Amino acid sequence: MTTTPQPSPGAHDRSRDAAPASAGRVLVVDDIEGNVQLVAALLERDGYFVTSASSGREALDAVARDRPDLILLDVMMPGLDGVDTCRELKSRDATRLTPVVLVTALQQTDHKIRGIEAGADDFITKPFNPHELRARVRSLVRIKRYTDDLDSAESVIVSLALTIEARDRYTDGHCQRLAAYAASLGERLGLDAEDVSTLRRGGFLHDIGKVGVPDALLLKPGRLTADEYELMKSHTVIGDRLCGELRSLAAVRPIVRSHHERCDGSGYPDGLSGDAIPLLAQIIGVVDVFDALTTARPYKNAVSSDDACEELRREAARGWRRRDIVDAFVALGREGGLPLF
């Protein structure tokens, strides 16, 4: 049965802002209206704001529109079934962290196996125990809120990084370019999806510590003095401390702290050498040099991509960079994998 999705009884005239501040939003997806009404009656008693959809396709539209905190998804539905709907939700960046509970009959163990493979967060069997349903919903909504808090805090950090970049018109777009370069290079080097994602975030956050560097240094039109340069170098340590406040940024911290290290130990802030320098930090270091060389500054002109690549090769010959990373980056650019080549 396919019908236009309707809010559950008592919820149809309530806006998102009208829901109680402590309530979570739950989307119930089932093609049998009686099942929807039963679940809604249980959850609304606990203060949840419940909406419904009667098919997988309607559920995808409802999730994009209403951003629920939790999705209760019946497995057996015509068209796009619950498992395939779950798989689609978990493949999208905007919804991959939204908890999905698959509702299935007790004997349907094959659906549970498929559900696990699709990324389901939990299962409820029919006929369900009302107390169990309420407890599982309460637990998963709480986890979703913790996740939202982490995402919000990380978003603030990223916004801060972009604000720092905006202080200097000569570095406009630097973070975005580094994120794109580093992710492409990571894929070229065969890194897994998690490392590539970390490189992308590291591109945005690598210079976050410059929030602690005075404008007089960041915007100085000429080269820095030795003392000024020492102060500028502190941005790596400051950034590491900032990211240290968020567990979700633990993987990015080595990039923030170590992207100015050199393989021969002449970099900063810790004088690391060789493999002691985290691989992801070395990748960011290579693309950071390239972008700096190909971008104009008040005290220097931009060089061509070819000249920048030659400089990277010289740095590799000097022992500053890993040659394999530099070679992979140059090859990637020559094959059209980077926008500025």
N, C-alpha and C positions, 0 to 999 in steps of 0.2 A: 504494500500500500504506500503510495507516495502522495503526500499532501504538502501544502505550503507550511513552512515551519511556524509554529505558534508558541508564544510564551506559555509556561505552565499556568494553571489557575492561580489567580491572585498576583501574578507577576507581569501580566501583559501591559499594565499601565504604569509600570515603574521604570524610570530611567536609570542609567548607570549611577548618576549622582544621587538619585533618590534612595538607593540601597543603603542599609545601615553601614556605618563606617567600618564595623568589625566583620561584616559578612563577606564571604567569598562568592564568586560567580561560578556557577556550575552549569555546564551544557549537557543535557541528557539527550542521547541520540538513540531513537528506537522507532520502528515503523508501526508499533502497536501503541495506540494512544493510552490505553489502560495502564501499561507499564510506566509510561512517562508520568501519568498522574500519581501513581503510587509512589514513585521515587521523589517526585516534587513535593508531595505532602509530607514525607519524612524529613526532607532536607530544609524545606521552608520553615518547619517547626524550630529548627536550629538557627534560623536567621540567614540562610543562604539565599542568594538571588538566583533563581532557576529559570533557564530558558531551554527550548527544545528544538530538535530537528528530526525529521522522519526518514532521512536517507544520508548516505555518506557524502554525496555531493552537497546537499543542503548544510551538512555539518561543516564542511570546508569553508563555505561561504559565511556561516555563522561565526566560526572561529576568527576569520579575518575581520569581520565586522565588530564583534563584541568582546574579543580578547578574554575568554573565560580563564579562571584560575584552575579549572579541572574539567575534564571531559569524561563522562560516563558513556561508553560506546558499546552498543549491542553488536555482537558478532554477526548474527544471522539477519541480514537485510538484503533486499533486492538491489541489483545494480552493484555499486561499489560497497562491498561488505565492510564490516568493522575492522578487520585485520588490514585490508588494503587502505582504508581511510587512515588508520593509525600509522601505517608506513609512510603515507604521503605527508601527514602532519610532522612526523619525526624527520623527514627529509628537508623541511623548510626551516631556514634560519629563524624566522619569526615565531615559529611554534614548536621547535624541537625540544624546548625545555618545559612546555606545558604538560603536566601529568595527564596521562591517558589510562583509564581503567577499562579493560575489556570485560563485558558482561556476557557470560557464556554458560550453557548447560553443563552440569557436572560431568556427564559422560563424554564431552567433546574435548578430549585431551589433545587431539590434533590441532584444534584451534589455539590452545594454549602454547603449543610449540611454535606455531606460525606467529602467534602474538609476541612471544619473546623475541623471535627473529625480527619482527617489525618494530620493536622498541617499546612495547607496552610497559608501563610502570607498575601495573598491578592487575589482578583479576578478581572478579566477583562471580560466584557461581549461582545459577538459578536452581531452585528458589533461594533467594538470599536471606540472610538473617538481618533484620533491621538494625540491630545494635552493631553488627560487624560493618554494615554499609556506612553507618554514620561515623564509626571510628576510623575507617579507612579514608573517607572523604576528609575528615578533620585533619588527619595526619598529612595527607598529600597537599592539601591547601596550605598548611603551615609550611611545608617544605618549599612550595611554590613562592611563598612570600619571602622566605629567606633568600631564595634565588633572585627574586626581583630586587631585594635590597642590595645584593652583591652587584647585580647588573647596573643598578642606579648609581652606586658608588663608583663603579668602573667608568660609567658614562661621564661622570663628573671629572674624573681624572683625564679621560680622553679630551673632553671639552677644554680642560685647563691646558693640555698640551697644544691644542690648536690655537688657543688664545695667546700662548707664549709665542708661537710661530707668527701670529698676526702682528705682534709688536714690531716686527722687522719686515718691511715690504720686500726685501731682497730674498727672504727665505719663504715667501708665499708658495704653498704647494709642496714644500719639501717633505713634510710628513706623509702626504698622500703618495708622492712618488716613491719614497723609500718603502712604504708598505707594499706597493705594487711590484717594485723591483725585487724586494726580498722574497715575497711569496712566489714569484715566477722563478727565481733562482733556486729556491728550496725545492720546488717541483722538479726543476731540471736536475737537481742533485739526487732525486729519488727519495726525498724525505716524506714521512707519512703526513696525513692530513692534519694531525694535531700540531706537529712542528710547523707546518706551513701556516696554520692559523696563528700560532705564536709569533712567527715572523711578521705576519701582517699587523698584529697588535703591537709588536715591538717597533715596527716602522713608525707608528703613530706616537709611541711613548718613549722612544729612546732618549729624547732630550727633555723629558718632563722636569728634570732637576734644574733646568735653567730658570724656573720660577724663583729660585733663590739667588740668581745672578742679577746685579743691578743693571738697569737700562743703559747706564753710562758705558758699560762694557759691551752689552749685547748690540748696542746701536753705534758703537764707536766707528767712525768712518775710516780710520787707518788701522794699521796692525797694532796688536796689543804689546805692551811692555812685558818683561819677564814676570813681574809681580802680578800684572793683570792676567796673564796667561795662567798662572798658578791658581788664581781665584776662579777663572773660567773652568778649569779642570775639575773643580769641586762639584760641578753639576752632575757628574756621574754618581757620586756618593749621595748627594741630596736626592736624586731621583730614585736610587735604590731604597733609601729610607721611606720615601713616599709610597712606593709600590709595596713595601714590606707591611704596610697597614692593611692590605687586602690579600686574603688567601687566594682569590681568583687570579691575582697577578703574579703568583709565585713563579710561573714559568717564564714570565717576561723579565723578571729582576736581573738575571744574568746578562741579558741584552743591554738593559739600561746601565748597568754598572761597568760592563766590560767591552763595549763596542769600540772603545779607543785603545784597547790593548793591541800590541803587535807581537808577532810570532817570535821575534828575537828578544823580547823582554823589555823593549824600550818604550812601550806605551804606558798608559795610566788607567786607573789610579793605583793598581796593585803590582804593576810590573810583571804580569803573568807572561809565560812564554809557551810556545808549542801547543800541545794538546791540553794544557791547563786552561787555555782560553776556551770557553764554551763555543761549540760549533755555530750556534745561532747568532752569537755575538760577533763571530768572525764574518758571517755572511752579511750582517747589518753593517759591519765596518767597511766591507768592500763597496757596497752600494752607496754608503754614505760618502765615501771619498769620490766616487764617480759623480754623484749629484752635486757635491761641492765644486768639483772642477768644471762641470758643465753649466753652472749657474753664476751669473755675474754678481760681484760684490762691489762695494764702494771703492775698495782698494785693488781690485783686479777684474779683468775681463773674463768672460766665459770662454772655455776652450771647446773644440769640437769633440764629438763622441770618440772619434778615432784617436785623437791626442789623449783624451782621458783614459782610454784603454791602454795606450802605450805607457802612461804614467803608472797605471795599476800593475802592468807587467814589470816595470822598473822596481816598484815596491816589493813585488814578489821576489825578484832577483836579489833585492837588498835584504831579504829575509823578514820583511814586515808582514807579508800576506801569504796565505797558503796558495800555492800555484794552481792547484786543481780547482779551487773556488774561483780564482780570477779567470782561468781558462774557460770554465763553464759559463761565467757571466759574459765574457766576450763572445763566445760562440752563440749564446742565447740572443744577444743583441744583433749579431750579424745575420741570424736567421729570422729576424723580425719579431722577436719575442718581447722586446722592450720598446716603449713608445717614443723615446728620444733618439734612438739610433737611426 
